[in-house]
Amino acid sequence: MKVEVWSDVVCPWCWIGKRHLEAALERFEHADEVEVVWRAFELDPTAVSAPSGTPRDESLSYVARLAAKYGTDVPAAQQMIDTMVARGAEVGVELRFDRAVAANTVDAHRVIHLAAERGGAALQDAVKERLM
């Protein structure tokens, strides 16, 4: 059975979901018959360089960018972050939003797909994990 997962390497919920999928497969007696294929999804397609080649303005903190993205205030956005950090910790994922930067992930997806072409699902998963 092929399971296709659409996710981005900068998506915290995707990384948490990856851990849940891995745990489910560990409990599944036919896990050796499951092929997980990672598909590209851009969480923030606006995270690109400006046409002039200069990076976009990163003067806002991550929490402020999150608040603006979801049309909420900074305390509510901080609660979102706290929830993600707690959920990540439950499955062994350390989320460091204090170090997060907006970045285009197109090249990361290209490397993940190249890994699949060159080494199959196992290499693709290892590269996906490393980039996350």
Contacts in CASP RR format, 6 or more apart in sequence:
PFRMAT RR
TARGET T0000
AUTHOR 0000-0000-0000
METHOD contacts of the structure
MODEL  1
MKVEVWSDVVCPWCWIGKRHLEAALERFEHADEVEVVWRAFELDPTAVSA
PSGTPRDESLSYVARLAAKYGTDVPAAQQMIDTMVARGAEVGVELRFDRA
VAANTVDAHRVIHLAAERGGAALQDAVKERLM
1 30 0 8 1.000
1 33 0 8 1.000
1 34 0 8 1.000
1 35 0 8 1.000
2 34 0 8 1.000
2 35 0 8 1.000
2 37 0 8 1.000
3 21 0 8 1.000
3 34 0 8 1.000
3 35 0 8 1.000
3 36 0 8 1.000
3 37 0 8 1.000
4 37 0 8 1.000
4 39 0 8 1.000
5 14 0 8 1.000
5 18 0 8 1.000
5 21 0 8 1.000
5 36 0 8 1.000
5 37 0 8 1.000
5 38 0 8 1.000
5 39 0 8 1.000
6 39 0 8 1.000
6 40 0 8 1.000
6 41 0 8 1.000
7 14 0 8 1.000
7 18 0 8 1.000
7 38 0 8 1.000
7 39 0 8 1.000
7 41 0 8 1.000
8 14 0 8 1.000
8 40 0 8 1.000
8 41 0 8 1.000
8 42 0 8 1.000
8 43 0 8 1.000
8 44 0 8 1.000
8 105 0 8 1.000
8 109 0 8 1.000
9 105 0 8 1.000
9 108 0 8 1.000
9 109 0 8 1.000
9 112 0 8 1.000
9 128 0 8 1.000
9 131 0 8 1.000
9 132 0 8 1.000
10 43 0 8 1.000
10 44 0 8 1.000
10 100 0 8 1.000
10 103 0 8 1.000
10 105 0 8 1.000
11 41 0 8 1.000
11 43 0 8 1.000
12 84 0 8 1.000
12 88 0 8 1.000
12 93 0 8 1.000
12 95 0 8 1.000
13 84 0 8 1.000
14 41 0 8 1.000
14 43 0 8 1.000
14 132 0 8 1.000
15 88 0 8 1.000
15 93 0 8 1.000
15 95 0 8 1.000
15 132 0 8 1.000
16 84 0 8 1.000
16 87 0 8 1.000
16 88 0 8 1.000
16 91 0 8 1.000
16 93 0 8 1.000
17 91 0 8 1.000
18 128 0 8 1.000
18 129 0 8 1.000
18 132 0 8 1.000
19 88 0 8 1.000
19 91 0 8 1.000
19 92 0 8 1.000
19 93 0 8 1.000
20 91 0 8 1.000
21 36 0 8 1.000
23 91 0 8 1.000
25 31 0 8 1.000
25 34 0 8 1.000
25 36 0 8 1.000
28 34 0 8 1.000
35 121 0 8 1.000
36 121 0 8 1.000
36 125 0 8 1.000
37 116 0 8 1.000
37 121 0 8 1.000
37 124 0 8 1.000
38 112 0 8 1.000
38 116 0 8 1.000
38 124 0 8 1.000
38 125 0 8 1.000
38 128 0 8 1.000
40 106 0 8 1.000
40 109 0 8 1.000
40 112 0 8 1.000
40 113 0 8 1.000
42 104 0 8 1.000
42 105 0 8 1.000
42 106 0 8 1.000
42 109 0 8 1.000
43 105 0 8 1.000
44 102 0 8 1.000
46 56 0 8 1.000
47 56 0 8 1.000
47 102 0 8 1.000
47 103 0 8 1.000
47 104 0 8 1.000
47 105 0 8 1.000
48 56 0 8 1.000
48 104 0 8 1.000
49 55 0 8 1.000
49 56 0 8 1.000
49 104 0 8 1.000
50 56 0 8 1.000
56 102 0 8 1.000
58 101 0 8 1.000
58 102 0 8 1.000
60 68 0 8 1.000
62 81 0 8 1.000
62 97 0 8 1.000
62 98 0 8 1.000
62 100 0 8 1.000
63 74 0 8 1.000
63 77 0 8 1.000
63 78 0 8 1.000
63 81 0 8 1.000
63 97 0 8 1.000
64 74 0 8 1.000
64 77 0 8 1.000
65 102 0 8 1.000
66 77 0 8 1.000
66 80 0 8 1.000
66 81 0 8 1.000
67 73 0 8 1.000
67 74 0 8 1.000
67 76 0 8 1.000
67 77 0 8 1.000
70 77 0 8 1.000
70 80 0 8 1.000
81 97 0 8 1.000
84 95 0 8 1.000
84 97 0 8 1.000
85 95 0 8 1.000
85 97 0 8 1.000
88 94 0 8 1.000
88 95 0 8 1.000
89 95 0 8 1.000
108 131 0 8 1.000
111 127 0 8 1.000
111 131 0 8 1.000
112 124 0 8 1.000
112 127 0 8 1.000
112 128 0 8 1.000
112 131 0 8 1.000
113 124 0 8 1.000
115 123 0 8 1.000
115 124 0 8 1.000
115 126 0 8 1.000
115 127 0 8 1.000
115 128 0 8 1.000
116 123 0 8 1.000
116 124 0 8 1.000
END
